[in-house]
């Protein structure tokens, strides 16, 4: 698993078995407890960050 997948994550989702990437969501208290900052680490090594409501 990628480094973002740790115990403090709200949840972990594996999206696509074809590309084997995962989204690890963290609480971001600067935004709100209902919003998280998610880091998607792809198989090719690229990393994207996005904000989602959970």
N, C-alpha and C positions, 0 to 999 in steps of 0.2 A: 504494500500500500504506500501511497505517497505520504510525505511528511505532514500534510495537513490533516491526516486521519488520526486524530488523537482522542483521548478520553473526554476532553472538554467540548468536543463537537456536539452539536445538537442532534444531528443525524448524518448518516452516510448513505448515498444512493449511487448505485452503479447503473449508468444510463444505457450504454450500448456495448454489447458483447463483441461487436465487430471492431470497435476502436479501443475498447477496454479503458474507458476513462470514468472517473468518479467525481462526484461533487461532495465536498465536505463543508458543512455549514457550521459557522461559529456565531455565537451571540456577539453582537456589537452594541455595547451599552451606550455608545455615543449616538447611535441612531435611536433604537428602542429595543425592548426585550422581544418585541414581536417581529423584528427584522434581523436578518443575519447577513453576513458577508460570506459568500461562497467562493471557494477556489476550485476550479476545475483543472485537474492535471491530466493531460492527454498522454496516450501511449507514445506519441512522437516526442514528448518532452515539452511541448508548448503549454503555457499556463494562462488561463483567463480568469478574471475576477468579475463577479456580478453580484447584485443585491437582489434578494428574493424575500417575499413575505412567507413566514411559516406559522 
